């Protein structure tokens, strides 16, 4: 498997007639963690094939596709690569191409038992503000072919019109009317969909837990950084498990898709006001609390604290726009719950978000100061948390749910599954997260458990 980010830069003409006659120029570039110049020098054959196919697809829509090679050679000839700042290099490319909008395209080639397929995640951005104005994702049909161009073509055809609809309308929109062009943006967002084997045949709880309260958050559609493409799937699946396998009442589950900072503060409180909606929903000494989060985490580059990343937050300003985990755990500690369980499919190293820094080792205080509090997290310290593209879930979330679905974690066969049993299952070095993270992504990912009651029953299922 490989992962590729492609940036498509778009120069708009001033009216629809000119658009139809001359086409809009599009430049397709590979994204690189260091800089675009280095990416140009190190492009793989698959990367070039994907770029060529996207360019061909855009030409078929009536756009003019400029030569990536020619643009980069011209930029290098002018000394545009004489910098170690990737942002400046990107600005040089935008200036060279005179682009008003650009697309970021994430492409991954997958090999599974049924064949091969390509995933595409595409965002359209304003070059001036860098804000996302449209988003869509698609997966090619599974096929025996290993032809990246053919698979890319199949995936791109599913979303090409959706992505370019907003962009193609711009020449006809006056500046004060831009606000009216909103529907294509909303329609472009990723939505939750459950297509995995763990999303069905959910085991049933032995008894209901009517006083239990849960907060389930999935953050996928980020406006200032890349999407976490399966986070909404993770959250929706966990909600289903809470209802069916844990015995929670649906009305007692706060399910939040694409949470903003105000959503975090409303639910968990903030530094000044520690009692949020979760605190007020808990029955003293009777309510079990379960909190699940799938999405980006990030380190504060200045204060070295760990933060949840709300969907509108710019990670470069995480100390301003993020929700610090120190406040999260401190406010959880005052909730008079019977038990508190936190499950996180996120990493806090910054490795996924910051292009020009090494991963930062952040060690938040975590759950240890909370009475009857337990934490199960997807990765440790400087590690990242990977996806399981074939299953359309976070890798950690998939195995967390699988442990319950198959009762595989129930090693003593008493139909009572503890958090520690789930941890041992998801952490299996040969069958679960650590092994698949290495096999699929070439990374280290090792789940972490904390707490003073990890051997208490988390789920009790019917026989």
C-alpha positions in Angstrom: 0.0 0.0 0.0 1.2 3.5 -0.6 -0.3 6.9 0.3 -0.1 9.8 -2.0 -1.3 13.4 -1.6 -1.8 15.2 -4.9 -2.3 19.0 -5.1 -4.2 20.3 -8.1 -4.0 24.1 -8.7 -6.7 25.8 -10.6 -6.6 29.2 -12.5 -10.1 30.6 -13.0 -11.2 32.8 -15.9 -13.4 35.8 -15.4 -16.6 34.7 -17.1 -18.4 31.5 -18.1 -17.9 32.2 -21.9 -14.2 32.4 -21.5 -14.4 29.3 -19.3 -16.1 27.3 -22.0 -13.9 28.6 -24.8 -10.5 28.3 -23.2 -10.9 26.0 -20.3 -9.5 26.5 -16.8 -5.8 25.7 -16.4 -5.1 22.9 -13.8 -1.7 21.9 -12.5 -1.4 18.6 -10.8 1.4 18.3 -8.2 2.4 15.6 -5.6 2.2 16.7 -2.0 5.3 15.9 0.1 6.0 16.2 3.8 9.3 18.0 3.1 8.6 20.2 0.1 7.3 20.0 -3.5 10.8 20.2 -5.0 11.9 17.1 -3.2 8.7 15.4 -4.1 9.4 16.1 -7.8 12.8 14.5 -7.5 11.5 11.4 -5.7 8.2 10.7 -7.4 7.4 7.0 -7.9 6.0 5.4 -11.0 2.6 5.0 -9.3 2.6 8.6 -8.2 3.2 9.7 -11.8 0.5 7.4 -13.1 -2.0 8.7 -10.6 -1.1 12.3 -11.6 -1.4 11.6 -15.3 -4.8 10.0 -14.8 -6.2 12.8 -12.7 -4.9 15.2 -15.4 -6.6 13.2 -18.2 -9.8 13.1 -16.2 -9.8 16.9 -15.8 -9.0 17.4 -19.5 -12.1 15.3 -20.2 -14.1 17.8 -18.2 -12.9 20.7 -20.3 -10.0 21.9 -18.2 -6.5 22.6 -19.6 -3.8 20.6 -17.7 -0.4 22.3 -17.5 2.7 20.2 -17.4 3.9 19.5 -13.8 7.4 18.8 -15.1 7.6 22.1 -17.0 6.3 24.1 -14.0 8.8 22.5 -11.6 11.7 22.9 -14.0 10.8 26.6 -14.5 10.5 27.1 -10.7 13.9 25.5 -10.1 15.5 27.5 -12.8 14.3 30.7 -11.1 15.7 29.5 -7.7 12.2 28.9 -6.3 13.4 25.8 -4.5 16.2 27.5 -2.6 14.4 27.3 0.7 13.7 24.8 3.4 10.3 26.2 4.1 7.6 24.1 2.4 5.0 26.9 2.8 7.2 29.3 0.8 7.7 26.6 -1.9 4.0 26.2 -2.1 3.5 29.9 -2.3 6.1 30.0 -5.1 4.1 27.3 -7.0 0.9 29.2 -6.6 2.5 32.4 -7.8 4.0 30.6 -10.8 0.7 29.1 -11.8 -1.5 32.1 -10.8 -4.0 29.8 -9.2 -7.2 30.9 -7.4 -8.2 27.5 -6.1 -6.5 24.1 -5.7 -7.4 20.6 -4.9 -5.7 18.2 -2.4 -6.1 14.6 -3.5 -5.2 11.7 -1.2 -4.7 8.5 -3.1 -4.1 5.0 -1.7 -3.7 1.8 -3.6 -4.9 -1.3 -1.7 -4.5 -5.0 -2.2 -7.1 -7.3 -0.6 -8.3 -10.8 -1.1 -10.9 -9.7 -3.6 -8.5 -7.9 -5.8 -7.2 -4.3 -5.8 -8.7 -0.8 -5.5 -7.9 2.8 -5.1 -9.2 5.2 -2.5 -9.5 8.9 -3.3 -10.1 11.8 -0.8 -10.4 15.1 -2.6 -10.6 18.6 -1.1 -11.0 21.9 -3.0 -9.4 24.9 -1.4 -9.3 28.6 -1.8 -5.7 29.5 -2.6 -6.1 32.9 -0.8 -7.5 31.6 2.5 -6.6 27.9 2.2 -10.2 27.1 3.4 -11.9 24.0 2.1 -14.8 24.9 -0.3 -15.7 21.4 -1.4 -14.9 17.8 -0.3 -15.7 14.3 -1.6 -14.3 10.8 -1.4 -14.6 7.7 -3.5 -13.3 4.1 -3.7 -12.8 2.4 -7.0 -14.5 -0.9 -7.8 -12.4 -3.8 -6.7 -10.7 -5.4 -9.7 -8.0 -7.9 -10.5 -6.0 -5.3 -12.4 -3.0 -3.6 -10.8 -3.3 -0.7 -13.3 -3.2 2.3 -11.0 -4.4 4.6 -13.8 -7.5 2.4 -14.5 -8.4 2.2 -10.8 -7.8 5.9 -10.3 -10.0 6.7 -13.4 -12.8 4.6 -11.9 -12.7 6.3 -8.6 -12.3 9.9 -10.0 -15.3 9.4 -12.3 -17.5 8.9 -9.2 -16.7 12.3 -7.7 -15.3 14.5 -10.5 -18.5 16.4 -11.1 -19.2 16.8 -7.4 -15.8 18.3 -6.8 -15.8 20.7 -9.7 -19.4 21.8 -9.5 -18.7 24.6 -7.0 -15.5 25.6 -8.8 -17.1 25.8 -12.2 -19.9 28.1 -11.0 -17.5 30.7 -9.6 -17.0 32.8 -12.8 -20.8 33.5 -12.8 -20.9 34.6 -9.1 -20.4 38.2 -8.0 -18.4 38.7 -4.9 -21.3 39.7 -2.7 -23.3 36.6 -3.9 -20.7 33.9 -3.1 -22.5 33.1 0.1 -25.4 31.7 -1.9 -23.2 28.9 -3.4 -23.3 26.5 -0.4 -25.1 23.3 -1.4 -22.1 21.8 -3.3 -19.9 22.3 -0.3 -22.3 20.6 2.1 -22.9 17.7 -0.3 -19.2 17.2 -0.6 -18.6 16.2 3.0 -17.9 12.6 4.0 -20.8 11.0 5.7 -20.9 8.0 8.0 -21.4 4.6 6.4 -21.2 1.2 7.9 -20.0 -1.5 5.5 -17.6 -3.6 7.6 -18.1 -7.0 9.0 -17.9 -5.6 12.6 -20.9 -3.3 11.8 -23.4 -6.2 11.7 -24.2 -9.2 13.9 -23.6 -7.2 17.1 -24.0 -9.4 20.2 -26.7 -8.5 22.7 -26.2 -7.3 26.2 -27.3 -9.6 29.0 -29.1 -6.7 30.8 -29.8 -3.1 30.1 -27.9 -0.3 31.8 -30.5 2.5 31.9 -28.5 5.0 33.9 -25.3 4.8 31.8 -24.3 7.9 29.8 -22.0 8.1 26.8 -20.4 10.7 24.6 -19.4 9.5 21.2 -17.5 11.9 18.9 -16.3 11.3 15.3 -14.3 14.1 13.6 -13.8 13.6 9.9 -14.5 16.7 7.9 -11.7 19.1 9.0 -11.6 22.5 7.3 -7.9 23.4 7.9 -6.2 20.0 7.8 -6.7 16.6 6.2 -9.7 14.5 6.9 -9.8 11.5 9.2 -11.8 9.6 6.7 -13.3 6.8 8.9 -13.9 8.7 12.1 -17.6 9.1 11.5 -17.9 5.4 10.7 -16.0 4.6 14.0 -18.3 6.8 16.1 -21.5 5.5 14.5 -20.4 1.9 15.0 -19.5 2.5 18.6 -22.9 4.0 19.2 -24.5 0.9 17.9 -22.4 -1.3 20.1 -23.2 0.8 23.2 -26.9 0.3 22.5 -26.9 -3.4 21.6 -23.9 -4.9 23.4 -23.5 -2.5 26.3 -27.2 -2.0 27.0 -27.1 1.8 26.9 -30.3 3.7 26.1 -30.0 5.6 22.8 -31.4 8.7 24.5 -28.5 8.6 26.9 -25.9 8.8 24.2 -24.6 12.2 23.0 -23.5 11.4 19.5 -21.6 14.3 17.9 -20.3 14.4 14.3 -17.6 16.8 13.4 -17.3 18.4 16.8 -16.3 22.1 17.1 -14.4 23.5 20.1 -17.7 24.8 21.4 -19.1 21.3 21.2 -16.2 20.0 23.4 -16.7 22.8 25.9 -20.5 22.4 26.0 -20.2 18.7 26.6 -17.2 18.5 29.0 -16.9 22.1 30.3 -13.9 24.4 30.1 -11.2 25.7 32.4 -13.5 28.2 34.1 -16.8 26.3 34.0 -16.1 22.6 34.7 -19.6 21.3 34.6 -20.8 20.6 31.1 -23.8 18.6 29.7 -22.1 15.3 30.6 -21.8 16.3 34.3 -25.5 17.3 34.4 -26.6 14.0 32.8 -24.9 11.7 35.3 -26.8 10.2 38.2 -24.5 10.3 41.3 -23.0 6.8 42.0 -25.4 5.1 39.5 -24.2 6.1 36.0 -21.4 4.4 34.1 -19.8 6.9 31.8 -18.3 5.9 28.4 -16.5 8.5 26.2 -15.3 7.6 22.7 -13.3 9.9 20.4 -12.0 9.2 16.8 -10.3 12.1 15.1 -7.1 14.2 15.2 -5.1 14.8 18.3 -2.1 17.2 18.3 0.6 18.5 20.6 0.9 22.1 21.6 4.1 23.3 19.9 4.6 25.9 22.6 3.1 24.5 25.8 3.7 20.7 25.0 0.2 19.8 26.1 -2.0 17.3 24.3 -5.1 18.6 22.5 -8.2 17.2 20.8 -8.4 18.9 17.4 -11.9 20.4 16.7 -12.9 20.3 13.0 -12.5 24.1 12.5 -9.1 24.3 14.3 -5.9 25.2 12.6 -3.3 22.8 14.1 -0.6 25.5 13.8 -2.6 27.4 16.4 -3.7 24.4 18.5 -3.2 26.3 21.8 -5.9 28.7 20.7 -8.3 26.5 18.8 -7.8 23.1 20.4 -9.4 21.5 23.4 -6.7 20.6 25.9 -6.8 17.1 27.3 -5.7 18.4 30.7 -9.0 20.2 31.0 -10.9 17.1 29.7 -9.5 14.8 32.3 -9.7 17.3 35.1 -13.4 18.0 34.4 -14.1 14.2 34.1 -12.6 13.8 37.6 -15.3 15.9 39.3 -18.2 13.8 37.7 -19.8 11.7 40.4 -20.1 8.6 38.1 -20.0 5.0 39.1 -17.3 4.4 36.6 -15.7 6.3 33.7 -14.2 4.7 30.6 -12.4 6.6 27.9 -11.6 5.1 24.5 -9.5 7.2 22.1 -8.7 6.4 18.4 -6.3 9.3 18.0 -2.6 10.2 18.4 -1.1 13.3 19.9 2.4 13.3 18.5 1.7 15.7 15.6 3.2 13.3 13.1 0.1 13.3 11.0 -0.5 17.1 11.0 2.8 19.0 11.0 4.9 18.8 7.9 8.1 20.3 9.3 8.6 18.9 12.7 9.5 15.5 14.2 6.9 13.7 16.3 6.7 15.2 19.8 6.5 12.9 22.8 3.5 14.1 24.8 2.6 12.3 28.1 -0.6 13.7 29.4 -1.6 12.9 33.0 -4.5 10.9 31.6 -7.1 9.0 33.5 -5.0 8.0 36.5 -6.4 10.8 38.8 -10.0 9.7 38.2 -11.7 7.3 40.7 -12.8 4.2 38.9 -11.5 5.7 35.7 -10.0 3.7 32.8 -8.4 4.7 29.5 -7.8 2.6 26.3 -5.9 4.6 23.6 -5.0 3.6 20.1 -1.2 4.4 20.3 1.5 5.6 22.6 3.8 8.6 22.8 5.3 9.6 19.4 3.3 6.9 17.4 0.5 7.6 14.9 -2.8 5.8 14.6 -3.5 4.1 11.3 -6.6 3.3 9.2 -7.9 -0.1 8.1 -9.0 0.9 4.6 -10.4 -2.5 3.7 -12.7 -2.3 6.7 -13.5 1.4 6.5 -12.6 2.0 10.2 -9.7 3.2 12.2 -7.4 0.2 12.7 -7.7 0.4 16.5 -11.5 0.9 16.5 -12.0 -2.1 14.2 -10.2 -4.5 16.6 -11.9 -2.9 19.6 -15.3 -3.8 18.1 -14.1 -7.2 16.9 -13.0 -8.1 20.4 -16.7 -7.7 21.5 -18.4 -9.0 18.4 -16.7 -12.3 18.3 -16.3 -12.5 22.1 -12.7 -13.2 21.2 -11.4 -11.1 24.1 -13.4 -13.2 26.6 -10.5 -15.5 27.3 -12.1 -17.1 30.4 -15.4 -17.7 28.4 -17.7 -16.2 31.2 -19.4 -13.8 28.7 -18.0 -10.9 30.7 -15.4 -8.8 28.9 -13.1 -6.5 30.8 -11.2 -3.5 29.4 -8.0 -5.4 30.1 -9.2 -8.4 28.1 -10.0 -6.0 25.1 -6.6 -4.4 25.5 -4.8 -7.8 25.3 -6.8 -8.6 22.2 -6.2 -5.4 20.3 -2.5 -5.4 21.3 -1.8 -8.9 20.0 1.6 -8.7 18.2 0.8 -11.3 15.6 -3.0 -10.8 14.9 -4.1 -7.3 15.8 -3.1 -3.6 15.8 0.7 -3.8 16.1 1.0 -6.4 13.4 -1.5 -4.8 10.9 0.0 -1.4 11.5 3.4 -2.7 10.3 2.0 -4.8 7.5 -0.4 -2.2 6.0 1.4 1.1 6.8 4.9 0.3 7.9 4.5 2.1 11.2 4.6 1.2 14.9 1.3 1.4 16.7 0.8 0.0 20.1 -2.4 0.6 22.1 -2.1 1.8 25.7 -4.2 1.1 28.8 -4.4 3.0 32.0 -6.7 2.9 35.0 -7.3 1.4 38.5 -10.2 -0.8 37.6 -9.3 -2.3 34.2 -10.3 -5.8 35.3 -13.9 -4.8 36.1 -16.6 -6.0 33.7 -17.1 -3.6 30.8 -19.5 -5.7 28.7 -21.7 -8.6 29.8 -23.3 -10.5 26.9 -26.0 -13.1 26.5 -24.7 -16.6 26.2 
